[in-house]
Amino acid sequence: MNPYMTAARETQPPSFWRYTMLGVGFALIGLLIVAQMFRLQVSPQAEDFIAQGKAYSRALHIYYPARGQIYDRWGSLLAGNTLVYEVGAQVASVENIETVAFALSKVLAEGHPEYSHAGYYDELYAVLVSALQKGTSYIPLADFVTPDELAQLQEWALRYNTMQTTSRSSTENQPSLAGLVYRPRLQRTYPEHDLASTIIGFVNREGVGLFGVEQKYNDLLAGEPVAAWVPLDPYEVANIPTMEPGGDLVLTIDRQTQAAVEEILEQALNETGASSGVIIVSDPNTGEILAMTSWPRLDLNEYWNYGEVFSDNTPFNRAVSDTYEPGSVYKVLTMAAGLDSGVVDAETVFTDGGSIEIGGILIHNWDYGAWGPQNMQGCMQHSLNVCLTWVAKQLGANLFYDYMQNFGIGHLTGVDMAMEANGRLKLPGDTDWYEADLGTNSFGQGVAVTPLQMVMAISAIANERGEMMAPHVVRSIINDGYQYNPAPQVVGTPIRAETARMLTEMLAASLENESSDALVMGYQVAGKTGTAEIPGPGGYQANLTNASFVGWGPVGDPKFLVYVWLEEPTVSPWGSVVASPVFREVVEQLVVLMDIPPDDIRRQLGNE
């Protein structure tokens, strides 16, 4: 035995062998781990393990395509999309929770009602602490952040990064926006703000269309979403799948006409003291809505104010969703039925004694006067309730209500907008119908209609063809590279063309004979006023009325049909005083915007 080896062995400490054994053990464990990893890579279950790993590192994400845009009939953009961002945090990378919460609460305080409250900082702080404790990898913090707001956050992040780089002290507790992640997305935007808002509707934060065409055509506009697996780590690059954008809509409305009509309505409300109002402009030949407005209106870019603007269950679009008793404008339909059925003609004379009995009640004229012998034009010109009740009695209940239903009263028009109301027309056989209703319904009392229902019904008279046209606000649909133009739809022929022309001439002469405020210089128009008391819990309220006017023209070559409704005017209760001038103002704008020559020029051109 070598004495030197014996001496060396004797001088080694006792722990040497224990450390040697531990090292060998750890080496064996390492080899076993490597061997196990290799075995897992080549085992039959390898693919399952790999799939499970991917499942934990990725999440199924739904991508939504760009929402289709909405234009007026000449291509002016009414609804589009703008780039915004979702701001979130890669939690493990957040260096200073206080800075992140402070920066977001400051930058988003303006322009974001949901983030502007005093406790937003505390909410952000609590959310980030909770995510850190739970080991959450990514958490969204704010949405719909504008490019300007994003630029402010990125500027602050760069400033804080520079401070940390130049500081010689520890970076612990230094201001930092590390960990913030910005994801781009699209947000609905309305460049015209409240213009045509009651027609368009809006898109909420969940991307769902509400009211108007946004709701009616939501599926078309939204397009088809695509599902894809994306990394949970936002720093990893994810391939966004190819998506077709949603379909586009071209509306029938003309932006200039719409703006003019909205201005006229607001002016009328101010001048008459009316609480609300509606104006509809349509083409009676096609049913196209050229303009439609009601009050109130909403800036669609601030749709979260909806509850404040439309309080007390006020409909979003009163022209489509609100019903009211129209009053004497309804006499147009009663007279049309009488003329078309042959129970009266233009020269039929009725001697008005000031009242008429029907169903056990007495019907009086609006002035409680007796107007003596009147032909049918005189009955319409003087708006005699007694005469129209007599016409309805000549028709009889069954024939009268058949005509009213053929005019679409009490039924949906089918307009391509959301939230349409159907109104109510009581019929013989209904438990709440009485014989007296035949009389009151004849002059627009006791029947509930929407302004749009009246427009559709009277289109059969205004176009002088007797054809009732379906109202619509969509002119074209553009989808998948194709353009579809819906054809005008005739939804009924309630009267003959001869009846429509005869009644139009009667109503045109009536306006001229009474020197109506609805007359438009250079253009012959036809129309009828309406004044209706408003029903309440204790009966009709004589001091509150609905004032209306419906008119169309030019007579012989109709291009427009205009319906005006002012609710509860205070300067005068009469439609002839407050609604007729509004019709005139609208038509004076229309003939310019639609380039309609005066009657004498049209006749000259027609003779050449």
Phi, psi and omega in degrees: 000138181283122183296331180291321179294320179296318181294320181295320180295322182290335182274347179291139180290158182295331183286348183304315182293324179295317179296323180295317180295319178299317179298316178298321181296314179297323178297318178296319178299317178300317178297321179296320179297314178299317179297319179295318178298318178296318180297320180294327181293328185254000182284163177297336181273004185302316181296324178295318179296319180296318179297320179295321178297318178295324180298323180282339182263352182227161179225150178283122183241138178263120177263132180253129181289169177299131180291141179300151183266161181237131183235160169279180188295342180253009175096006176287132184286126178251332179212125180221204183226149177226154183280128173226181186224147165265128178254124179227184181229131166278098198304317183296339182266355181290124182262333183214102183297320182300317181295317180298312181296319181294314183297314181295316181296327179284313184293324185266006184297325179259137177087358179226091182304326183287344180249002189267358182284161188296331185270009184295321178301313181297323179296314179299315181300315182294321180296317181292318178299315180298317179296322179295318181293325182276350181077024178295135183281315182221142179217129176287142182244325181206151180231164179059040176280129184283161177303323178295317178294321177297318179299322178296316179297317181293326177295316178296320180298318179294320180296314180294324179295321178294320179299317181292323183292321184273344182284137178273343181279174179299143179280358179295132180069009174286148176304134182202139173249021177300142179101343178288139181232139183241120180246122182286150174202174181253143177237143178292138178223149183234098186296339180263007175060258184260002179296127179059023185299323183287344174273318188284314190080193181212169179248129183276183185295337179274002179081019182255131178285136178233131177069164174053209181284337177300322178277316183299321183250030186303314183296319179294313182294322184288333182074188183260116177291157181235133178265138180208151177275128181233153179297143174289335177278112183297343180284343178282144181283130178241133178279117179281127182295153177288131181226143172277133178293163177294166180289152177262154177239135170249119184274163178281344185287150175257124185304316182294318178295318180299315181296319180295318181293321178296319179295319180296320180295315179299319179296319180295320179297319179293319184283328184262347184074014180295147181281335179198177180189168180218140168227131176236133173239123181227164171265110185292345180281331185238341186086001178295134174272115181274332176198146178205126179215152174215168181241137006277173175235164186232136168291111188294339177285348178235050187297343179293349175275008184307314183297329179281322182285317183252071180273167176057041176061028176294127180297149180295320178230104185291336180293333184251324191251356183247139178247151178204165175276116192283340182074215194291344174299335180290340180298336177301319181288320179297314179294323177300318179295317180297316180292317184292323181283341180090004180288338172219163168228180186301331185261003177300132183256130174241130179268112185273116178263006176098346178200161176210142182263136174206128178060028177086004177237158177260130175261133178242162173284168184299331180254007183060022180263164174251122189260001176068204182296127179219135169280180187293329176294320178296322178299320180285320182298319181265000176052060187270111178300320183298316180296315182292328174296319177298318177300316179297322178294324177294324178291321187085154187301314185297313182290320179302311184286335173297315178297316182299320178291324176295332175281357176087009181290132182085006181232154176295143176282337184082017180302146184278057175220157182277160170069035179284138175264151183259353180070194182207127172236107177292142183237153174306132185105337173290147185296335182255014177266137177230160182302327180297335179298330177302320179288310183292324178295331184297333178243029168082022176248140181081010176233136182251125181228161166265153175306324181291326175299319179295321178298315180296314181299314185283346176300331179294332178272317186294325181279357176061019177248346184080006182263127180270123186260137178291125178288142178206153182244356179255122181267321181215149173240125180246117185210135179055035177082003180243149178246129179243126180249104180300136180280148175303141184245124172274118184259002177167160175233079186290336181221166177281157178300323179299320178297316181299316181292319181297314181292322177300315179296321179299314184288328176293316179294324179299315180297319182291320182294328182261007181050053185297148174292354179275348183295142181241123183301126176093352184225131175272126180234157176241152179177178183210138176275166175211134175226123183227131173294151184263124180288144177226184181302327182257016182112191183286140182258107186297336184272357179236131182223162166255121180254129185224163169207135172236132181209161182208167180169188346297145180299132183094337178212065189295132179238341184213152172228125185238131178238130181237131174225122174245126184264125175056055174294148183253335182286332177198143180276350192269135176298327180294335182269317188257328185268324182301315179297329178294318176303313181301315181297320179296313182295323178300328175283320184297315185296334176280310183293328180267359178056053179262116181292154174300162186301317183296323178290319178298321180293320178297315180296326180289334180273346182280000000 
